[in-house]
Amino acid sequence: MNLPSFIWLWKIAAWSMGLSLLAYLMLAFTGVWMFRARTSQEFPFITSFVGGNREVRSLHYTMGMSMVSLVLLLLAIGIVGTFGHFGSLGHSSHLIAGLIVVALVLLSAFSATQISARRPWARPLHIGVNIILSIGFAWVSFTGWIVVQKYLP
């Protein structure tokens, strides 16, 4: 492909990455909130003020779906932009880091849908994957910054 400029694509990618990281932080906050509400009675007055655990869970699911969408958008942008600019993929470790992050996000989303009393493995898997995802986001951010330097004039 010989597209005129990829700057617009990288702007979308930068916003998507920033919003993905914000969603991840909000998911961590609401996840800890739900854990604390489930395991203790420390926040009964705050929980009733916010609207209850149901609303926090709903926000957590909404943010999770948003993060999955943003990460898949980033994957598409990365593939289209790299292939369009270089004519092939795999010019840096950013591809591997990105694919690992996409896999972790999808595994986290899948495990979230499985959380129930009948599936005791799902919650620890979800939490563990999300902890590993923090390392993945750091890695993909670092390698992404290196890639961005190739495109800047």
Salt bridges, closest charged atoms under 4 A:
GLU42 OE1 - ARG36 NH2 2.53
